Amino acid sequence: MYLVDVRLESTARLSPSDVRILLSEAARPDDGVEHIYVQPAPSPTGPLPRGAAPSLDVVLFLSHRTLTESERAADAVLRRCTVRGLRFRRLSTMPLTLLVDLLALEG
């Protein structure tokens, strides 16, 4: 299982729930999407300007054997959403086991 971190950067005002639904609908069975987590992204410059849409951070949990397969599947899902006018940027990918190990080190 791999986690793929993505950021939605769009002028569309979508809730985390809306984005989760859009990504779920864009995912196909062979994409291996097991779970989708969405939350508001922290603003790097403080409060957003009035009327600006906040960025959303997304984590796709993908059940592929390799990093390359997971990234390809995530990119395919994101491309299908881009057709709908949304802009996603892939930030990082890591094995779920690495995340568990890192969290264990934090205590």
C-alpha positions in Angstrom: 0.0 0.0 0.0 1.3 3.5 -0.9 0.2 6.9 0.1 0.2 9.6 -2.5 -0.1 13.2 -1.3 -1.8 15.6 -3.6 -2.8 19.3 -3.4 -5.9 20.7 -5.1 -5.1 24.2 -6.3 -8.2 25.5 -8.0 -10.5 28.5 -8.0 -13.4 26.1 -7.4 -14.9 26.4 -4.0 -15.2 22.7 -3.0 -15.5 21.1 0.3 -13.3 18.2 1.4 -16.4 15.9 1.0 -17.0 17.2 -2.6 -13.3 16.5 -3.5 -13.5 13.0 -2.0 -16.6 12.2 -4.1 -15.1 13.6 -7.3 -11.9 11.5 -6.8 -13.9 8.4 -5.9 -16.0 8.8 -9.1 -12.8 9.3 -11.2 -11.2 6.2 -9.7 -11.5 2.9 -11.6 -11.2 -0.5 -10.0 -7.7 -1.1 -11.6 -6.5 2.2 -10.0 -6.4 0.4 -6.7 -7.7 3.3 -4.7 -8.6 1.9 -1.2 -9.2 5.2 0.7 -9.2 8.9 0.1 -8.6 11.5 2.9 -9.1 15.2 2.3 -8.4 18.2 4.5 -7.9 22.0 4.1 -4.2 22.8 3.3 -2.4 25.1 5.7 -2.0 28.6 4.2 1.7 29.3 3.6 1.1 33.1 3.8 -1.5 33.5 6.6 -5.2 34.3 6.0 -6.5 33.8 2.5 -7.6 36.9 0.5 -11.3 37.6 0.6 -13.1 35.3 -1.9 -10.1 33.0 -2.5 -10.7 29.3 -2.6 -8.6 27.4 0.0 -6.3 24.7 -1.3 -7.1 21.2 -0.1 -4.6 18.4 0.7 -5.5 14.9 -0.4 -4.1 11.5 0.5 -4.8 8.6 -1.9 -4.2 5.2 -0.4 -3.4 2.9 -3.3 -3.0 -0.9 -3.1 -0.2 -1.4 -5.6 3.0 -3.4 -5.2 5.4 -0.7 -6.4 5.9 3.0 -6.1 5.8 3.4 -9.9 2.5 1.6 -10.2 1.0 3.7 -7.4 2.2 7.0 -9.0 0.8 6.0 -12.4 -2.6 5.1 -10.9 -2.7 8.3 -8.9 -1.8 10.3 -12.0 -4.5 8.6 -14.0 -7.2 9.5 -11.4 -6.0 13.1 -11.2 -6.0 13.4 -15.1 -9.6 12.3 -15.1 -10.4 15.1 -12.6 -8.4 17.6 -14.5 -10.8 17.1 -17.4 -13.4 18.5 -15.1 -11.4 21.7 -14.7 -9.7 20.9 -11.4 -5.9 21.4 -10.9 -4.1 18.8 -8.8 -0.4 18.7 -8.0 1.2 15.5 -6.7 3.4 16.3 -3.7 4.9 13.0 -2.6 4.5 9.2 -2.4 5.5 6.8 0.3 4.9 3.3 1.4 2.3 3.0 4.2 4.8 0.9 6.2 7.3 3.8 6.2 4.7 6.1 7.6 3.9 3.6 10.4 7.6 3.3 11.2 8.1 7.1 11.3 5.1 7.6 13.5 6.4 4.9 15.9 9.7 6.8 16.2 7.8 9.9 17.3 6.6 8.0 20.2 
